[in-house]
Amino acid sequence: QVQLVESGGGLVQAGGSLRLSCAASGRIFRFNRMAWYRQAPGKQRELVAGITSGGNKNYADSVRGRFTISKDNAKNTVDLQMNSLKPEDTAIYYCNALSLSRTDYWGQGTQVTVSS
């Protein structure tokens, strides 16, 4: 059974930085893709950034150039470095893993609040 545990959320002023980390119980190199999603109040969950098993990355237009996703296969972690944060980045951030059998796994989420 795969478990994903996020950490690193919190309250930060606009322009500040936060680093989110997702620790997976399984070997992440077995996942087809790891990603970060977010959901703001009253909005649908959206993809923020993803990284494939081969290391290819993709970002939402709204965060490209400010956020960086990275993974460490040895530590089974996937991180999201968030710089130049804006109030509109406020949301619950979820770690996601897509297995080779196309099964989705989700973490419990971590709150990120950016004050203006």
N, C-alpha and C positions, 0 to 999 in steps of 0.2 A: 504494500500500500504506500503510495506516495504522499508525503506531507510537505507542505510549503509554509514557512514561517517568515513573515516580513518583520523588519525592524527599521528604525531610523526616522520615522515620521516625527512631526512636532510642529511647533509654531515658529515662524520666522518672518521677519519684515521683508517687504518688497525689495528686490535687488539682492537678497541674501541667497544662501546655498544650503542644500540638504543632500545627504546621501542615504538612499534606501538600500537595504540589503535583503535578499531572499535566500534563506537556507533550505535546501531540499534534502529530504531524507534518503532519496535514491540517487543514483549516479546520474548527473545531469547530462553527461555526454550521450546517454541513451535517449534523451528527449529530442524530438524533431526540432522543437523551437521552445525558447523561453521568452517570456514577455512581461511587460508591465502594462496594466490597464488602470484607468481611473474612472471614478464615478462621482460627479458633483451632485448636490441636492437638486432633485427635480429633473435630472438629465440622465441620458442613457450611458451605460458603461462604454468607454472608448479606449481604443488601443493608443498607448503612449509611445512605446518602443518595443521592438522585438529583436531577438538574435537567434539565428539558426545554429544547428549543430556544427555547420561549417564556418560559422563566424560572421555570416552576412547579417547586417543590421538594417533596420528600417525605423523611421520615426514619423510621428504625426507632424504635419506641417507646423502646428502651433508650438512645438517644442524643439524643432530642428535647429541646431546651432546653440541651444542652451542646455539640453539634456544629453547625457551619454550613457549608453547601456554597455555593460561589460560582464563577462562571466569568468569564473575560475573553475575549471573542471576538477582540479585536485581538491579544492575546498567545497565543491558542490554549492557554490553561491552564484547569484546573479545580482549585480548592483545597478543602481540607477543614480548617477550623479546629476543633480539638478542645480543649475546656476541661474543667476539673473531671474529669480522667481518673481512671478506676478500674482496679484490677487486672484486672477482667473485660473491659476494652477491649483487653487484650493479644492481638495477632493479627498476621497478615500482611495488609496492606491493599492492595487491588488497584483500579486505575483501570479503568473500563469505558466503552466507547463503543458505542452502538447506532446503526447507520447507518439511513438512510432505507429501505434495502432489507432492513432487519431483520437485518443481519449484526452479530454481537458481536465486538468487539475488546477485548483485555486487555493490561494492562501486566504487567511481570515481578513486581511486588509489592514492598512495603517493610515491614520489620518495625517494629512498635510494641510496646514492652515497658513496662508500668506496674508499678512496684514498690510494695509496700505499706509 
